[in-house]
Amino acid sequence: FAAWLRGLPLRPAGSRVHLFDGRERPSQAGVFAVLDVDVGRRDLQQCADAVLRLRAEYLYARGRHEHIVFHFTSGEAARWTAWRAGWRPVVSGSRVEWRQQAAADSSYAAFRGYLDAVFTYAGTYSLARELEPVADPATVMPGDVLVQGGFPGHAVLVADVAVNARGERWFLLVQSY
């Protein structure tokens, strides 16, 4: 996963961060580089969603479809394999029921539809419950997630780690806003 993260496509140096609707993000503070990925046309890919998206894209690219499973805030598992078989969540309040509602479809467009559902019903709260904490912060590695679950919370993905001659650790973080 770490090697895959290091190979993500970037927009040209100096590119500005834009929101889903094309507007430039008001603050560009802390921006080192901009990933060259589409974010769709809806305001769905927030901080936890970037973590979920990149992990899902990695697993999808590796053909590890059975491992693409995330949990909604309600705790319900959302499996890509069920989605591609035509199952869809029917949400009523905090209750989720899965029903066979669509034809089987394993296309990338269907995968993006699945991700949009995950982005809608999962977030930092569910991500924090789903991940195993790193026991020692000094051992944080690429692929780890720094998450404060809540409403709101925040999550960033550690894309890379560097250690200088003094032993200080530096992190390259990926986040969405």
DOTORPA-786517 format. One record per residue (C-alpha): residue in three letters; x, y, z. Coordinates in nm, 2 decimals, always signed. Example, Ala and Ser with C-alpha at 12.3 -4.5 7.8 and 13.67 -1.06 7.14 Angstrom:
BEGIN
<r><code>ALA</code><xx>+1.23</xx><yy>-0.45</yy><zz>+0.78</zz></r>
<r><code>SER</code><xx>+1.37</xx><yy>-0.11</yy><zz>+0.71</zz></r>
end
This chain:
BEGIN
<r><code>PHE</code><xx>+0.00</xx><yy>+0.00</yy><zz>+0.00</zz></r>
<r><code>ALA</code><xx>+0.28</xx><yy>+0.24</yy><zz>+0.09</zz></r>
<r><code>ALA</code><xx>+0.45</xx><yy>+0.19</yy><zz>-0.25</zz></r>
<r><code>TRP</code><xx>+0.11</xx><yy>+0.24</yy><zz>-0.43</zz></r>
<r><code>LEU</code><xx>+0.06</xx><yy>+0.57</yy><zz>-0.23</zz></r>
<r><code>ARG</code><xx>+0.40</xx><yy>+0.69</yy><zz>-0.34</zz></r>
<r><code>GLY</code><xx>+0.31</xx><yy>+0.64</yy><zz>-0.70</zz></r>
<r><code>LEU</code><xx>-0.02</xx><yy>+0.83</yy><zz>-0.70</zz></r>
<r><code>PRO</code><xx>-0.04</xx><yy>+1.08</yy><zz>-0.99</zz></r>
<r><code>LEU</code><xx>+0.01</xx><yy>+1.44</yy><zz>-0.90</zz></r>
<r><code>ARG</code><xx>-0.11</xx><yy>+1.76</yy><zz>-1.07</zz></r>
<r><code>PRO</code><xx>+0.17</xx><yy>+1.99</yy><zz>-1.19</zz></r>
<r><code>ALA</code><xx>+0.38</xx><yy>+2.16</yy><zz>-0.92</zz></r>
<r><code>GLY</code><xx>+0.21</xx><yy>+2.47</yy><zz>-0.79</zz></r>
<r><code>SER</code><xx>-0.14</xx><yy>+2.34</yy><zz>-0.87</zz></r>
<r><code>ARG</code><xx>-0.41</xx><yy>+2.49</yy><zz>-0.65</zz></r>
<r><code>VAL</code><xx>-0.66</xx><yy>+2.28</yy><zz>-0.45</zz></r>
<r><code>HIS</code><xx>-1.01</xx><yy>+2.31</yy><zz>-0.59</zz></r>
<r><code>LEU</code><xx>-1.34</xx><yy>+2.20</yy><zz>-0.43</zz></r>
<r><code>PHE</code><xx>-1.58</xx><yy>+1.95</yy><zz>-0.60</zz></r>
<r><code>ASP</code><xx>-1.77</xx><yy>+2.24</yy><zz>-0.77</zz></r>
<r><code>GLY</code><xx>-1.45</xx><yy>+2.39</yy><zz>-0.92</zz></r>
<r><code>ARG</code><xx>-1.41</xx><yy>+2.67</yy><zz>-0.68</zz></r>
<r><code>GLU</code><xx>-1.06</xx><yy>+2.72</yy><zz>-0.54</zz></r>
<r><code>ARG</code><xx>-1.02</xx><yy>+2.63</yy><zz>-0.18</zz></r>
<r><code>PRO</code><xx>-1.00</xx><yy>+2.95</yy><zz>+0.02</zz></r>
<r><code>SER</code><xx>-0.68</xx><yy>+2.84</yy><zz>+0.21</zz></r>
<r><code>GLN</code><xx>-0.39</xx><yy>+2.68</yy><zz>+0.03</zz></r>
<r><code>ALA</code><xx>-0.19</xx><yy>+2.67</yy><zz>+0.35</zz></r>
<r><code>GLY</code><xx>-0.01</xx><yy>+2.34</yy><zz>+0.41</zz></r>
<r><code>VAL</code><xx>-0.05</xx><yy>+2.22</yy><zz>+0.05</zz></r>
<r><code>PHE</code><xx>+0.27</xx><yy>+2.06</yy><zz>-0.09</zz></r>
<r><code>ALA</code><xx>+0.11</xx><yy>+1.88</yy><zz>-0.38</zz></r>
<r><code>VAL</code><xx>-0.23</xx><yy>+1.80</yy><zz>-0.53</zz></r>
<r><code>LEU</code><xx>-0.34</xx><yy>+1.45</yy><zz>-0.62</zz></r>
<r><code>ASP</code><xx>-0.46</xx><yy>+1.41</yy><zz>-0.98</zz></r>
<r><code>VAL</code><xx>-0.79</xx><yy>+1.23</yy><zz>-0.90</zz></r>
<r><code>ASP</code><xx>-1.15</xx><yy>+1.31</yy><zz>-0.97</zz></r>
<r><code>VAL</code><xx>-1.36</xx><yy>+1.39</yy><zz>-0.67</zz></r>
<r><code>GLY</code><xx>-1.70</xx><yy>+1.37</yy><zz>-0.84</zz></r>
<r><code>ARG</code><xx>-1.96</xx><yy>+1.64</yy><zz>-0.88</zz></r>
<r><code>ARG</code><xx>-2.11</xx><yy>+1.61</yy><zz>-0.53</zz></r>
<r><code>ASP</code><xx>-1.97</xx><yy>+1.74</yy><zz>-0.19</zz></r>
<r><code>LEU</code><xx>-1.90</xx><yy>+1.39</yy><zz>-0.06</zz></r>
<r><code>GLN</code><xx>-1.53</xx><yy>+1.33</yy><zz>-0.04</zz></r>
<r><code>GLN</code><xx>-1.44</xx><yy>+1.48</yy><zz>+0.30</zz></r>
<r><code>CYS</code><xx>-1.14</xx><yy>+1.38</yy><zz>+0.52</zz></r>
<r><code>ALA</code><xx>-1.24</xx><yy>+1.03</yy><zz>+0.61</zz></r>
<r><code>ASP</code><xx>-1.36</xx><yy>+0.97</yy><zz>+0.26</zz></r>
<r><code>ALA</code><xx>-1.02</xx><yy>+1.04</yy><zz>+0.12</zz></r>
<r><code>VAL</code><xx>-0.88</xx><yy>+0.76</yy><zz>+0.34</zz></r>
<r><code>LEU</code><xx>-1.16</xx><yy>+0.53</yy><zz>+0.24</zz></r>
<r><code>ARG</code><xx>-1.12</xx><yy>+0.62</yy><zz>-0.13</zz></r>
<r><code>LEU</code><xx>-0.75</xx><yy>+0.56</yy><zz>-0.15</zz></r>
<r><code>ARG</code><xx>-0.76</xx><yy>+0.23</yy><zz>+0.04</zz></r>
<r><code>ALA</code><xx>-1.05</xx><yy>+0.11</yy><zz>-0.18</zz></r>
<r><code>GLU</code><xx>-0.88</xx><yy>+0.22</yy><zz>-0.50</zz></r>
<r><code>TYR</code><xx>-0.57</xx><yy>+0.03</yy><zz>-0.40</zz></r>
<r><code>LEU</code><xx>-0.76</xx><yy>-0.29</yy><zz>-0.33</zz></r>
<r><code>TYR</code><xx>-0.96</xx><yy>-0.25</yy><zz>-0.65</zz></r>
<r><code>ALA</code><xx>-0.65</xx><yy>-0.20</yy><zz>-0.86</zz></r>
<r><code>ARG</code><xx>-0.50</xx><yy>-0.51</yy><zz>-0.70</zz></r>
<r><code>GLY</code><xx>-0.81</xx><yy>-0.72</yy><zz>-0.77</zz></r>
<r><code>ARG</code><xx>-0.87</xx><yy>-0.77</yy><zz>-0.40</zz></r>
<r><code>HIS</code><xx>-1.24</xx><yy>-0.70</yy><zz>-0.43</zz></r>
<r><code>GLU</code><xx>-1.34</xx><yy>-0.92</yy><zz>-0.14</zz></r>
<r><code>HIS</code><xx>-1.14</xx><yy>-0.69</yy><zz>+0.10</zz></r>
<r><code>ILE</code><xx>-1.33</xx><yy>-0.38</yy><zz>+0.00</zz></r>
<r><code>VAL</code><xx>-1.55</xx><yy>-0.35</yy><zz>+0.30</zz></r>
<r><code>PHE</code><xx>-1.62</xx><yy>-0.04</yy><zz>+0.51</zz></r>
<r><code>HIS</code><xx>-1.87</xx><yy>+0.02</yy><zz>+0.78</zz></r>
<r><code>PHE</code><xx>-2.14</xx><yy>+0.29</yy><zz>+0.79</zz></r>
<r><code>THR</code><xx>-2.17</xx><yy>+0.50</yy><zz>+1.10</zz></r>
<r><code>SER</code><xx>-2.46</xx><yy>+0.27</yy><zz>+1.20</zz></r>
<r><code>GLY</code><xx>-2.21</xx><yy>-0.02</yy><zz>+1.21</zz></r>
<r><code>GLU</code><xx>-2.34</xx><yy>-0.19</yy><zz>+0.90</zz></r>
<r><code>ALA</code><xx>-2.08</xx><yy>-0.35</yy><zz>+0.67</zz></r>
<r><code>ALA</code><xx>-2.09</xx><yy>-0.21</yy><zz>+0.31</zz></r>
<r><code>ARG</code><xx>-1.92</xx><yy>-0.47</yy><zz>+0.09</zz></r>
<r><code>TRP</code><xx>-1.82</xx><yy>-0.39</yy><zz>-0.27</zz></r>
<r><code>THR</code><xx>-1.89</xx><yy>-0.76</yy><zz>-0.36</zz></r>
<r><code>ALA</code><xx>-2.25</xx><yy>-0.72</yy><zz>-0.25</zz></r>
<r><code>TRP</code><xx>-2.29</xx><yy>-0.39</yy><zz>-0.43</zz></r>
<r><code>ARG</code><xx>-2.16</xx><yy>-0.52</yy><zz>-0.76</zz></r>
<r><code>ALA</code><xx>-2.41</xx><yy>-0.81</yy><zz>-0.72</zz></r>
<r><code>GLY</code><xx>-2.69</xx><yy>-0.55</yy><zz>-0.72</zz></r>
<r><code>TRP</code><xx>-2.75</xx><yy>-0.51</yy><zz>-0.34</zz></r>
<r><code>ARG</code><xx>-2.82</xx><yy>-0.15</yy><zz>-0.22</zz></r>
<r><code>PRO</code><xx>-2.86</xx><yy>+0.00</yy><zz>+0.12</zz></r>
<r><code>VAL</code><xx>-3.20</xx><yy>+0.12</yy><zz>+0.22</zz></r>
<r><code>VAL</code><xx>-3.15</xx><yy>+0.37</yy><zz>+0.50</zz></r>
<r><code>SER</code><xx>-3.42</xx><yy>+0.47</yy><zz>+0.75</zz></r>
<r><code>GLY</code><xx>-3.29</xx><yy>+0.68</yy><zz>+1.03</zz></r>
<r><code>SER</code><xx>-3.00</xx><yy>+0.49</yy><zz>+1.18</zz></r>
<r><code>ARG</code><xx>-3.13</xx><yy>+0.15</yy><zz>+1.04</zz></r>
<r><code>VAL</code><xx>-2.98</xx><yy>+0.00</yy><zz>+0.73</zz></r>
<r><code>GLU</code><xx>-3.13</xx><yy>-0.28</yy><zz>+0.53</zz></r>
<r><code>TRP</code><xx>-2.96</xx><yy>-0.43</yy><zz>+0.22</zz></r>
<r><code>ARG</code><xx>-3.19</xx><yy>-0.52</yy><zz>-0.07</zz></r>
<r><code>GLN</code><xx>-3.13</xx><yy>-0.67</yy><zz>-0.42</zz></r>
<r><code>GLN</code><xx>-3.23</xx><yy>-0.36</yy><zz>-0.63</zz></r>
<r><code>ALA</code><xx>-3.00</xx><yy>-0.35</yy><zz>-0.93</zz></r>
<r><code>ALA</code><xx>-2.85</xx><yy>-0.57</yy><zz>-1.19</zz></r>
<r><code>ALA</code><xx>-2.51</xx><yy>-0.71</yy><zz>-1.13</zz></r>
<r><code>ASP</code><xx>-2.24</xx><yy>-0.46</yy><zz>-1.24</zz></r>
<r><code>SER</code><xx>-1.86</xx><yy>-0.49</yy><zz>-1.18</zz></r>
<r><code>SER</code><xx>-1.77</xx><yy>-0.18</yy><zz>-1.38</zz></r>
<r><code>TYR</code><xx>-1.56</xx><yy>+0.10</yy><zz>-1.25</zz></r>
<r><code>ALA</code><xx>-1.86</xx><yy>+0.33</yy><zz>-1.27</zz></r>
<r><code>ALA</code><xx>-2.05</xx><yy>+0.09</yy><zz>-1.04</zz></r>
<r><code>PHE</code><xx>-1.75</xx><yy>+0.10</yy><zz>-0.81</zz></r>
<r><code>ARG</code><xx>-1.76</xx><yy>+0.48</yy><zz>-0.79</zz></r>
<r><code>GLY</code><xx>-2.13</xx><yy>+0.45</yy><zz>-0.71</zz></r>
<r><code>TYR</code><xx>-2.05</xx><yy>+0.22</yy><zz>-0.43</zz></r>
<r><code>LEU</code><xx>-1.79</xx><yy>+0.46</yy><zz>-0.30</zz></r>
<r><code>ASP</code><xx>-2.04</xx><yy>+0.75</yy><zz>-0.31</zz></r>
<r><code>ALA</code><xx>-2.27</xx><yy>+0.54</yy><zz>-0.09</zz></r>
<r><code>VAL</code><xx>-1.98</xx><yy>+0.48</yy><zz>+0.15</zz></r>
<r><code>PHE</code><xx>-1.89</xx><yy>+0.85</yy><zz>+0.15</zz></r>
<r><code>THR</code><xx>-2.25</xx><yy>+0.93</yy><zz>+0.23</zz></r>
<r><code>TYR</code><xx>-2.30</xx><yy>+0.69</yy><zz>+0.53</zz></r>
<r><code>ALA</code><xx>-1.94</xx><yy>+0.65</yy><zz>+0.67</zz></r>
<r><code>GLY</code><xx>-1.71</xx><yy>+0.91</yy><zz>+0.83</zz></r>
<r><code>THR</code><xx>-1.45</xx><yy>+0.97</yy><zz>+1.09</zz></r>
<r><code>TYR</code><xx>-1.67</xx><yy>+0.81</yy><zz>+1.36</zz></r>
<r><code>SER</code><xx>-1.70</xx><yy>+0.47</yy><zz>+1.18</zz></r>
<r><code>LEU</code><xx>-1.34</xx><yy>+0.49</yy><zz>+1.05</zz></r>
<r><code>ALA</code><xx>-1.21</xx><yy>+0.53</yy><zz>+1.41</zz></r>
<r><code>ARG</code><xx>-1.41</xx><yy>+0.23</yy><zz>+1.52</zz></r>
<r><code>GLU</code><xx>-1.29</xx><yy>+0.02</yy><zz>+1.23</zz></r>
<r><code>LEU</code><xx>-0.91</xx><yy>+0.08</yy><zz>+1.25</zz></r>
<r><code>GLU</code><xx>-0.67</xx><yy>-0.07</yy><zz>+1.50</zz></r>
<r><code>PRO</code><xx>-0.48</xx><yy>+0.20</yy><zz>+1.69</zz></r>
<r><code>VAL</code><xx>-0.10</xx><yy>+0.22</yy><zz>+1.65</zz></r>
<r><code>ALA</code><xx>+0.04</xx><yy>+0.13</yy><zz>+1.99</zz></r>
<r><code>ASP</code><xx>+0.34</xx><yy>+0.36</yy><zz>+1.97</zz></r>
<r><code>PRO</code><xx>+0.32</xx><yy>+0.69</yy><zz>+1.78</zz></r>
<r><code>ALA</code><xx>+0.69</xx><yy>+0.66</yy><zz>+1.71</zz></r>
<r><code>THR</code><xx>+0.61</xx><yy>+0.36</yy><zz>+1.49</zz></r>
<r><code>VAL</code><xx>+0.36</xx><yy>+0.53</yy><zz>+1.25</zz></r>
<r><code>MET</code><xx>+0.42</xx><yy>+0.41</yy><zz>+0.90</zz></r>
<r><code>PRO</code><xx>+0.29</xx><yy>+0.49</yy><zz>+0.55</zz></r>
<r><code>GLY</code><xx>-0.06</xx><yy>+0.37</yy><zz>+0.52</zz></r>
<r><code>ASP</code><xx>-0.15</xx><yy>+0.44</yy><zz>+0.88</zz></r>
<r><code>VAL</code><xx>-0.44</xx><yy>+0.68</yy><zz>+0.95</zz></r>
<r><code>LEU</code><xx>-0.44</xx><yy>+0.95</yy><zz>+1.21</zz></r>
<r><code>VAL</code><xx>-0.81</xx><yy>+0.98</yy><zz>+1.30</zz></r>
<r><code>GLN</code><xx>-1.01</xx><yy>+1.16</yy><zz>+1.56</zz></r>
<r><code>GLY</code><xx>-1.35</xx><yy>+1.01</yy><zz>+1.53</zz></r>
<r><code>GLY</code><xx>-1.66</xx><yy>+1.22</yy><zz>+1.59</zz></r>
<r><code>PHE</code><xx>-1.91</xx><yy>+1.47</yy><zz>+1.46</zz></r>
<r><code>PRO</code><xx>-1.70</xx><yy>+1.64</yy><zz>+1.34</zz></r>
<r><code>GLY</code><xx>-1.38</xx><yy>+1.46</yy><zz>+1.35</zz></r>
<r><code>HIS</code><xx>-1.08</xx><yy>+1.45</yy><zz>+1.12</zz></r>
<r><code>ALA</code><xx>-0.87</xx><yy>+1.20</yy><zz>+0.95</zz></r>
<r><code>VAL</code><xx>-0.55</xx><yy>+1.21</yy><zz>+0.75</zz></r>
<r><code>LEU</code><xx>-0.36</xx><yy>+0.93</yy><zz>+0.57</zz></r>
<r><code>VAL</code><xx>+0.01</xx><yy>+0.89</yy><zz>+0.62</zz></r>
<r><code>ALA</code><xx>+0.15</xx><yy>+0.87</yy><zz>+0.27</zz></r>
<r><code>ASP</code><xx>+0.52</xx><yy>+0.86</yy><zz>+0.36</zz></r>
<r><code>VAL</code><xx>+0.76</xx><yy>+0.89</yy><zz>+0.65</zz></r>
<r><code>ALA</code><xx>+1.11</xx><yy>+1.03</yy><zz>+0.65</zz></r>
<r><code>VAL</code><xx>+1.37</xx><yy>+1.04</yy><zz>+0.93</zz></r>
<r><code>ASN</code><xx>+1.65</xx><yy>+1.30</yy><zz>+0.93</zz></r>
<r><code>ALA</code><xx>+2.00</xx><yy>+1.26</yy><zz>+1.07</zz></r>
<r><code>ARG</code><xx>+1.88</xx><yy>+1.37</yy><zz>+1.42</zz></r>
<r><code>GLY</code><xx>+1.61</xx><yy>+1.10</yy><zz>+1.42</zz></r>
<r><code>GLU</code><xx>+1.32</xx><yy>+1.34</yy><zz>+1.37</zz></r>
<r><code>ARG</code><xx>+1.03</xx><yy>+1.19</yy><zz>+1.19</zz></r>
<r><code>TRP</code><xx>+0.85</xx><yy>+1.38</yy><zz>+0.92</zz></r>
<r><code>PHE</code><xx>+0.52</xx><yy>+1.28</yy><zz>+0.77</zz></r>
<r><code>LEU</code><xx>+0.37</xx><yy>+1.34</yy><zz>+0.43</zz></r>
<r><code>LEU</code><xx>-0.01</xx><yy>+1.34</yy><zz>+0.49</zz></r>
<r><code>VAL</code><xx>-0.29</xx><yy>+1.31</yy><zz>+0.25</zz></r>
<r><code>GLN</code><xx>-0.62</xx><yy>+1.47</yy><zz>+0.33</zz></r>
<r><code>SER</code><xx>-0.94</xx><yy>+1.59</yy><zz>+0.17</zz></r>
<r><code>TYR</code><xx>-1.15</xx><yy>+1.89</yy><zz>+0.26</zz></r>
end
